[in-house]
Each structure stands twice: as structure tokens, then as C-alpha cells.
């Protein structure tokens, strides 16, 4: 029973150290502890449940080999943000063509009356607009507003200065206002 309590209370640093040494159980606990976080970041980036699940799964796979590169200089979650955002970008590049085909089919189905448009609420419309922003602006908004990070923490994840994060947020707000107005949501 004491071993089970120790396993549950193990810190990220302990689990990382053990996982780097080949301990599969420690790696499993680390993945389980942070999976919801990875999925949430992926969902905000992708906007689709299945895509977010695919990205989260890819992050877990990458984590198996990447854990050896984590040096512990910053917070593990900061490093994990970067890993997740990179996986989301890679996924987006890989699936861009298939996504365009799928969306074209959806439009065709709507025109033919085979499908009904899903009602869109204001929050989802806003996140859809965020996903249309340029990469750096989108990442800054996702990290600051989606994940609640400070500008300083977001700057660590994005490997840019805090002032640059603030500038990206400012520019994103201007673009979002235009996007939301053009969509008739403001």
C-alpha cells in the first residue's frame, strides 16, 4: 500500500527521471497526469475533437523519445506546450489537403440538402476565428486566453520576448474584430 501512495504522489521531476531511465510505469503516470492538458491545448489549436485526439496521441508517442531531451531548465508543462504546439502544426500541415476535401464535401452536402449546418455559438465562432490567425498570433492567443498563461509564461513557450507576445495579442485582437464582424458575429 505504501508503494501505491508513493507512486500517486511522485512529482513530475521524479517521474521524468524514472521515465528517462526506462521505467514504463513512471512514463505511463506522467502521460496520464498530463494527457488532459495536452488534449486541451491540441483541441484549442485544431478545433476538432478527432484532430485533437490524433495530436494528443502523437504527443504521447513523441514524448517517449523526447523525454530524454528534457533538461529541466524550465517547467515541464512549458516544454510540453512546445511539444504539443509543434505536433499540432505538423498535423495541420499533413492534413491540410484532406481537410480541404472534407470541407468541400460538407459544402456540397449542404447544397444538396443532405446535411444540416451545425448551430454555432459565439464562443465557438470566436475560437474558429482564432484558428484563422497567423501562427504566432494564434499561439499567443491560445496560450494566454485559452490556457490562462501570463505573457511571460507564453513567451517561454513560444521562445520570444514578452513584449513580442503582447504585440501578437494586440494584433490578434485587431484581426479578430475584423474576422468576427465579417462573419456577422459582432
ZAGULO-124607 format. One record per residue (C-alpha): z, x, y; residue in three letters; residue number from 1. Coordinates in steps of 0.5 Angstrom, whole numbers, plus 500, padded with zeros to 3 digits. Layout:
N
pt w = Z&u = X&v = Y&type = Ala&seq = NUM
...
//
This chain:
186
pt w = 500&u = 500&v = 500&type = Unk&seq = 1
pt w = 502&u = 506&v = 505&type = Unk&seq = 2
pt w = 495&u = 509&v = 504&type = Unk&seq = 3
pt w = 491&u = 502&v = 506&type = Unk&seq = 4
pt w = 495&u = 502&v = 512&type = Unk&seq = 5
pt w = 493&u = 509&v = 514&type = Unk&seq = 6
pt w = 486&u = 507&v = 513&type = Unk&seq = 7
pt w = 486&u = 501&v = 517&type = Unk&seq = 8
pt w = 490&u = 505&v = 523&type = Unk&seq = 9
pt w = 486&u = 511&v = 522&type = Unk&seq = 10
pt w = 483&u = 513&v = 529&type = Unk&seq = 11
pt w = 476&u = 514&v = 531&type = Unk&seq = 12
pt w = 477&u = 521&v = 531&type = Unk&seq = 13
pt w = 480&u = 521&v = 524&type = Unk&seq = 14
pt w = 474&u = 517&v = 521&type = Unk&seq = 15
pt w = 469&u = 521&v = 524&type = Unk&seq = 16
pt w = 472&u = 528&v = 522&type = Unk&seq = 17
pt w = 472&u = 525&v = 515&type = Unk&seq = 18
pt w = 465&u = 522&v = 515&type = Unk&seq = 19
pt w = 463&u = 528&v = 517&type = Unk&seq = 20
pt w = 466&u = 531&v = 511&type = Unk&seq = 21
pt w = 462&u = 527&v = 507&type = Unk&seq = 22
pt w = 468&u = 521&v = 506&type = Unk&seq = 23
pt w = 463&u = 515&v = 505&type = Unk&seq = 24
pt w = 469&u = 510&v = 505&type = Unk&seq = 25
pt w = 471&u = 513&v = 512&type = Unk&seq = 26
pt w = 464&u = 512&v = 514&type = Unk&seq = 27
pt w = 464&u = 505&v = 512&type = Unk&seq = 28
pt w = 470&u = 504&v = 516&type = Unk&seq = 29
pt w = 467&u = 507&v = 522&type = Unk&seq = 30
pt w = 461&u = 503&v = 521&type = Unk&seq = 31
pt w = 465&u = 496&v = 520&type = Unk&seq = 32
pt w = 469&u = 498&v = 526&type = Unk&seq = 33
pt w = 463&u = 499&v = 531&type = Unk&seq = 34
pt w = 458&u = 494&v = 528&type = Unk&seq = 35
pt w = 459&u = 488&v = 533&type = Unk&seq = 36
pt w = 459&u = 493&v = 539&type = Unk&seq = 37
pt w = 452&u = 496&v = 536&type = Unk&seq = 38
pt w = 449&u = 489&v = 535&type = Unk&seq = 39
pt w = 451&u = 486&v = 541&type = Unk&seq = 40
pt w = 448&u = 492&v = 545&type = Unk&seq = 41
pt w = 442&u = 491&v = 541&type = Unk&seq = 42
pt w = 442&u = 483&v = 542&type = Unk&seq = 43
pt w = 442&u = 484&v = 549&type = Unk&seq = 44
pt w = 436&u = 489&v = 549&type = Unk&seq = 45
pt w = 432&u = 485&v = 544&type = Unk&seq = 46
pt w = 434&u = 478&v = 546&type = Unk&seq = 47
pt w = 432&u = 476&v = 539&type = Unk&seq = 48
pt w = 437&u = 476&v = 533&type = Unk&seq = 49
pt w = 433&u = 478&v = 528&type = Unk&seq = 50
pt w = 431&u = 484&v = 532&type = Unk&seq = 51
pt w = 438&u = 486&v = 534&type = Unk&seq = 52
pt w = 440&u = 486&v = 526&type = Unk&seq = 53
pt w = 434&u = 490&v = 525&type = Unk&seq = 54
pt w = 436&u = 495&v = 531&type = Unk&seq = 55
pt w = 443&u = 495&v = 529&type = Unk&seq = 56
pt w = 441&u = 496&v = 521&type = Unk&seq = 57
pt w = 437&u = 502&v = 524&type = Unk&seq = 58
pt w = 443&u = 505&v = 528&type = Unk&seq = 59
pt w = 447&u = 505&v = 522&type = Unk&seq = 60
pt w = 442&u = 509&v = 518&type = Unk&seq = 61
pt w = 441&u = 514&v = 523&type = Unk&seq = 62
pt w = 449&u = 514&v = 524&type = Unk&seq = 63
pt w = 449&u = 517&v = 517&type = Unk&seq = 64
pt w = 446&u = 523&v = 519&type = Unk&seq = 65
pt w = 447&u = 523&v = 527&type = Unk&seq = 66
pt w = 455&u = 523&v = 526&type = Unk&seq = 67
pt w = 454&u = 531&v = 524&type = Unk&seq = 68
pt w = 451&u = 532&v = 532&type = Unk&seq = 69
pt w = 457&u = 528&v = 535&type = Unk&seq = 70
pt w = 461&u = 533&v = 538&type = Unk&seq = 71
pt w = 467&u = 529&v = 541&type = Unk&seq = 72
pt w = 466&u = 531&v = 548&type = Unk&seq = 73
pt w = 466&u = 524&v = 551&type = Unk&seq = 74
pt w = 468&u = 517&v = 548&type = Unk&seq = 75
pt w = 465&u = 516&v = 541&type = Unk&seq = 76
pt w = 462&u = 509&v = 544&type = Unk&seq = 77
pt w = 459&u = 512&v = 550&type = Unk&seq = 78
pt w = 455&u = 517&v = 544&type = Unk&seq = 79
pt w = 454&u = 510&v = 540&type = Unk&seq = 80
pt w = 451&u = 507&v = 546&type = Unk&seq = 81
pt w = 446&u = 512&v = 547&type = Unk&seq = 82
pt w = 444&u = 512&v = 540&type = Unk&seq = 83
pt w = 443&u = 504&v = 540&type = Unk&seq = 84
pt w = 439&u = 504&v = 546&type = Unk&seq = 85
pt w = 435&u = 510&v = 543&type = Unk&seq = 86
pt w = 434&u = 506&v = 537&type = Unk&seq = 87
pt w = 432&u = 499&v = 541&type = Unk&seq = 88
pt w = 427&u = 503&v = 545&type = Unk&seq = 89
pt w = 424&u = 506&v = 538&type = Unk&seq = 90
pt w = 424&u = 499&v = 535&type = Unk&seq = 91
pt w = 421&u = 496&v = 541&type = Unk&seq = 92
pt w = 415&u = 501&v = 541&type = Unk&seq = 93
pt w = 414&u = 500&v = 534&type = Unk&seq = 94
pt w = 414&u = 492&v = 534&type = Unk&seq = 95
pt w = 410&u = 491&v = 541&type = Unk&seq = 96
pt w = 403&u = 490&v = 537&type = Unk&seq = 97
pt w = 406&u = 485&v = 532&type = Unk&seq = 98
pt w = 411&u = 481&v = 538&type = Unk&seq = 99
pt w = 405&u = 480&v = 542&type = Unk&seq = 100
pt w = 401&u = 477&v = 536&type = Unk&seq = 101
pt w = 407&u = 473&v = 534&type = Unk&seq = 102
pt w = 408&u = 470&v = 541&type = Unk&seq = 103
pt w = 400&u = 469&v = 542&type = Unk&seq = 104
pt w = 401&u = 465&v = 535&type = Unk&seq = 105
pt w = 407&u = 461&v = 538&type = Unk&seq = 106
pt w = 403&u = 459&v = 545&type = Unk&seq = 107
pt w = 397&u = 457&v = 540&type = Unk&seq = 108
pt w = 402&u = 452&v = 536&type = Unk&seq = 109
pt w = 405&u = 449&v = 542&type = Unk&seq = 110
pt w = 398&u = 448&v = 545&type = Unk&seq = 111
pt w = 396&u = 445&v = 538&type = Unk&seq = 112
pt w = 403&u = 441&v = 538&type = Unk&seq = 113
pt w = 405&u = 444&v = 532&type = Unk&seq = 114
pt w = 412&u = 447&v = 535&type = Unk&seq = 115
pt w = 416&u = 444&v = 541&type = Unk&seq = 116
pt w = 419&u = 449&v = 546&type = Unk&seq = 117
pt w = 426&u = 451&v = 546&type = Unk&seq = 118
pt w = 430&u = 449&v = 551&type = Unk&seq = 119
pt w = 432&u = 455&v = 556&type = Unk&seq = 120
pt w = 439&u = 455&v = 559&type = Unk&seq = 121
pt w = 440&u = 459&v = 566&type = Unk&seq = 122
pt w = 444&u = 465&v = 562&type = Unk&seq = 123
pt w = 438&u = 466&v = 557&type = Unk&seq = 124
pt w = 433&u = 466&v = 562&type = Unk&seq = 125
pt w = 436&u = 471&v = 566&type = Unk&seq = 126
pt w = 437&u = 476&v = 560&type = Unk&seq = 127
pt w = 430&u = 474&v = 559&type = Unk&seq = 128
pt w = 428&u = 477&v = 566&type = Unk&seq = 129
pt w = 433&u = 483&v = 565&type = Unk&seq = 130
pt w = 429&u = 485&v = 559&type = Unk&seq = 131
pt w = 422&u = 485&v = 563&type = Unk&seq = 132
pt w = 425&u = 490&v = 568&type = Unk&seq = 133
pt w = 423&u = 497&v = 567&type = Unk&seq = 134
pt w = 427&u = 501&v = 562&type = Unk&seq = 135
pt w = 432&u = 505&v = 567&type = Unk&seq = 136
pt w = 434&u = 498&v = 571&type = Unk&seq = 137
pt w = 434&u = 494&v = 564&type = Unk&seq = 138
pt w = 439&u = 499&v = 561&type = Unk&seq = 139
pt w = 443&u = 500&v = 567&type = Unk&seq = 140
pt w = 444&u = 492&v = 568&type = Unk&seq = 141
pt w = 445&u = 491&v = 560&type = Unk&seq = 142
pt w = 451&u = 497&v = 561&type = Unk&seq = 143
pt w = 454&u = 494&v = 567&type = Unk&seq = 144
pt w = 453&u = 487&v = 567&type = Unk&seq = 145
pt w = 452&u = 486&v = 559&type = Unk&seq = 146
pt w = 457&u = 491&v = 557&type = Unk&seq = 147
pt w = 462&u = 491&v = 563&type = Unk&seq = 148
pt w = 462&u = 498&v = 563&type = Unk&seq = 149
pt w = 463&u = 502&v = 570&type = Unk&seq = 150
pt w = 458&u = 505&v = 574&type = Unk&seq = 151
pt w = 461&u = 512&v = 572&type = Unk&seq = 152
pt w = 461&u = 510&v = 564&type = Unk&seq = 153
pt w = 454&u = 507&v = 565&type = Unk&seq = 154
pt w = 452&u = 514&v = 568&type = Unk&seq = 155
pt w = 455&u = 518&v = 562&type = Unk&seq = 156
pt w = 451&u = 513&v = 557&type = Unk&seq = 157
pt w = 444&u = 514&v = 561&type = Unk&seq = 158
pt w = 445&u = 521&v = 563&type = Unk&seq = 159
pt w = 444&u = 520&v = 570&type = Unk&seq = 160
pt w = 449&u = 520&v = 576&type = Unk&seq = 161
pt w = 453&u = 515&v = 578&type = Unk&seq = 162
pt w = 449&u = 514&v = 585&type = Unk&seq = 163
pt w = 443&u = 513&v = 581&type = Unk&seq = 164
pt w = 446&u = 508&v = 576&type = Unk&seq = 165
pt w = 448&u = 504&v = 583&type = Unk&seq = 166
pt w = 441&u = 505&v = 585&type = Unk&seq = 167
pt w = 438&u = 502&v = 579&type = Unk&seq = 168
pt w = 442&u = 496&v = 579&type = Unk&seq = 169
pt w = 440&u = 495&v = 586&type = Unk&seq = 170
pt w = 433&u = 495&v = 585&type = Unk&seq = 171
pt w = 434&u = 491&v = 579&type = Unk&seq = 172
pt w = 437&u = 485&v = 583&type = Unk&seq = 173
pt w = 432&u = 485&v = 587&type = Unk&seq = 174
pt w = 427&u = 485&v = 582&type = Unk&seq = 175
pt w = 431&u = 479&v = 578&type = Unk&seq = 176
pt w = 431&u = 475&v = 584&type = Unk&seq = 177
pt w = 423&u = 475&v = 584&type = Unk&seq = 178
pt w = 423&u = 474&v = 577&type = Unk&seq = 179
pt w = 427&u = 468&v = 577&type = Unk&seq = 180
pt w = 424&u = 465&v = 583&type = Unk&seq = 181
pt w = 417&u = 466&v = 580&type = Unk&seq = 182
pt w = 420&u = 462&v = 573&type = Unk&seq = 183
pt w = 423&u = 457&v = 578&type = Unk&seq = 184
pt w = 430&u = 458&v = 575&type = Unk&seq = 185
pt w = 433&u = 460&v = 582&type = Unk&seq = 186
//
